[in-house]
Every structure is written in C-alpha cells, then in structure tokens.
Amino acid sequence: MRRGIALGLCLVGLTGGVASAQDPPADAPTRMGRVEWKGPYFLLGLGVEGYTGKLAPNLDPGPSYGVVVGYRPNDYLGVELGYSGGTSNLSISNGASFGNPDIVRNGGQAALTLGFTSARIQPYVLGGIGVEQYSVRSGMFFEFINDTGGYAPVGAGVRFQLNPHLTTEVRGSYSFLFGQDFSPTQDVGAGEGRYSGLLMIGGSY
C-alpha cells in the first residue's frame, strides 16, 4: 500500500514537472521577438545617391555618406539630427570645362522616424527638413555655381538589432529640393530631386 502511494506521488510530480517545462515563461514574448528600441542612438552610413528629372542628365550618381544622432522616447517614435554628404560628377557636354569637375554636397537635417513594430526587425518611415551647400570642385563649369539651398527628405528603411547595443539598417530616401540655382537647368519642376540609399551601422544606449 505504501509503495503504491509513493509511486503515485512520483508520477504526479513527474507529470507536473513536464507540464511546467512545456509552459512558456512569463517573459517569452520579449525573449522570442520583442525588443526595446527606445533611448539615444547614433548611426554611420555609406551608400549612393543620384538626381532625378532634368537634373539627372547633368549629374552622375555618386557616393553618399552620413552621420545620424537621435533619440527614441518609446519603441516607435524617433527624433534625429543628421549630416549627409555626397559627390556627383558633372556630365555637361556642351559647356566650357577644364579639368574633371564635380559637385560636392554637404548638408544637415532634422527628421522624425516612425517604426511599425517593436520586434527585432523594425520597418520604419521618416520625414524631415534640411539645408545643404553645393560646391563645384576640381575644374570650372560656368553653368554650375556654388549655392546653398533647402530640401525636404522622405524615406523608409528597415533596422535590425544585432544585440542590445548594436544595430544595422538599410535606409532609402528621396529629397525634394527647394531650389536648384547651382544648376543651369531651367524650369525645374517640383518633382526634381535627389534619391539616396544607405547601409548604416551604429549603437543605442
């Protein structure tokens, strides 16, 4: 009789242990996919940029680069300040030129980002406003001049959290240019602008 009772208690204990092992822990959703994106962060990026519309035939696509410092008060919304730059070769065949001219662009922008999930892989969109300086370098093109203008970037990307402090992302954007006085192109439309794609890596704290 005592042996039967002891055997029954052992079976109950084993059954309860198996059931407990099969039940997910309370923080399983966090460990399985949910991560924390909020807090300060910075990013370094390298990629390519080019121009659209009537600007495209005159400016070849070239390298693009950028630095971003931002803060997310929660897992979805972010506020960031960034520097962006790029170089585009000039490709005017009917202009007076000497050397190998190109346009160097340096700009700064403020932007808002909005993420769609709190998972380890987070797609997002962005929008902002900025100002930039265009400089003619390594030659002379009388049609092109140094100039300062504004722009409004919009874009989208996907970020991935490698670990709690290291992230990487792919970001694409299109910038609507407020003015194109650096270029000889006349009657530039509202749709003329600049596209860019960046691979970025950085950290969060």
N, C-alpha and C positions, 0 to 999 in steps of 0.2 A: 504493500500500500504506500509506504513512504517512498519507495522507488518510483512509483507511478506519479506521485505528486511532484517529486523532484524533476522527473522527466518532463512533465507538463510545464513546470515553471521555466525550464531551459528552453523549451520550444517557443513559449510566449516571448521570452527575452530575445531569442534569435529573430523571431518574426518582427518584433518591434524595432530591432536594430536594422534589419534590412529595409523596413519601411522608412525609417529615419534617414538612411543613406540615400534612398531614392528621392526623397523630398528635396527640392532646391532650397538653398539657403535664402534668407530674407533679402540679401543684397545681390541675388543672382542677376536681376535686370541690369544693375550697374556693372557687374563684372562681365556680363555677356555682351554688352553693346553700348550702354550709356556711359558717357564720359563728361568731364567738366571742362567747358571751353572758356568760362569767364576768367577775367583777370587781364593784366597787361601782357603785351606780346610785341615781338619785332620780327621782321622778315627781310631777307635779302633775295633779289630776283635777277634773273638774266633770261633774255629771250630775243624776240624780233618784233619790229614794227614797220608799218608802211602807211601810205596815204591812199585815199580813195578819190573818185570823181576826176575833175580836171587837174587836180594836184598829182595824181598817180603817174602820168607820163613824164613828169619833170623830176620826180623824186623816187629813187630806187629804194626798195625795202632794205633795212639795215639793222644792226644790233640795237637792242634796247636793254635798259638796266634800271633797277630801282631799289629803294630802301623804304620800309614802312615801319612806323611805331604806332601802336594802337592800344585800345582798352575795351574790353567787353564787360559791361556791368552784369550781364547774365549770359546764358549759353547761346543766345541767338543774335543779340544786337551788338554791333561794334562801332566804335568811333576811331578813326585813324588819320594820321598826318603822314604824308609821304613825299619823297623826292623821286623824280623819274627823269631819265635822260635817254638820248638816242642819237644816232648818226645816220644820215641818208646821203648817198651820192647824188649829185646833180646830173641830170641827163638831158640837157638842152643842146640840140644840135645846131640851132641857128643863132646862138648867142656868141658874143665875144668873150672868150675864156682863155686863161693862161694857167698852166699847172693842172692839178686834179682837184677841183673844188668839191666841197660837200657842205651840208648844213649840220651843225651841231645843236641839239636841243637840250636845254636844262629847265626843269620846271618843278614846282611844288604844288601839292593839292591836299584838300581835306575831303574826307569821304565817310559815308555811313555804309556799313555792311549788315546784311540780314541773312542769318542762317536758317535752314529749314528743318533741321533735326538736331538732337543732342547726342547723336551717335558718333562713333569714332571716325566715320567718313561723313563729312558735312558739306553738302552743296550750299551755295550762297549767292546772293546778288549784291551789287554795290552801285552807288551813285555819289557824285560829288562835284566839286568845282576847284579850278586851279588857275595858275598863271605860269607862263613859260617864256624863256628867252631863246631866240633863234640867232645863231651866229654863222656867217659864211667863213669857211676855213680853207686854207691850202689852195689859194687861187683867187681869181677875180671873175665874178659874173655881174655885169652891170644891171641885169634884170633882178637879181636877188640882193636883198639888203638885210642888215641886222635889224631885228624887230622884237618887240615884246607884245604878247597877246594873252588872252584868256581862253579857257576851254572848259567843257563840262564832260567828265568821263562817266560812262555807264558800263557795266560789265557783269560777269558771272564767273564763278570758279568752284572748285572742289578742294577742300582741305582734308588732310589725313593726320591723325595724331599718332606719331611713331611711338611715343611714350609720354608720360605726363608733362614733360618739359620740352619736347622736340616735335615740331610739326613741319609738314611739307604741303605745298598746294600748287595747283595749276590755275592760273588766272588769265582770262581774256577780257579785253575791254575795247570800247570804241569811244573816241573823244570828239565831240562836236566843237569845232574851232570857232571862236567869236570873230576872229579876223585873220586874214591871210596876207597882210601887207608885205611880208617877207618874200612873197612870190610874185612874179609878173603876171600870173594868171588873172584874167579879167572876168567879171561877172560870176564869181564863185558862188554857188548855191548854198543853201542852209545844210544840205546833206554832205558837203565836203568835210572830210575829217581824217582822223588817224586811227588805225587799228593796231593792237599790240597783243602779244601772247607771252606770258612769263612763267617760268618754273621758279618757285620760291621755296626757301627753307629758312626756318627760324626757330624761336623759342617762346615759351609762355611761362609765367610765374604766378 
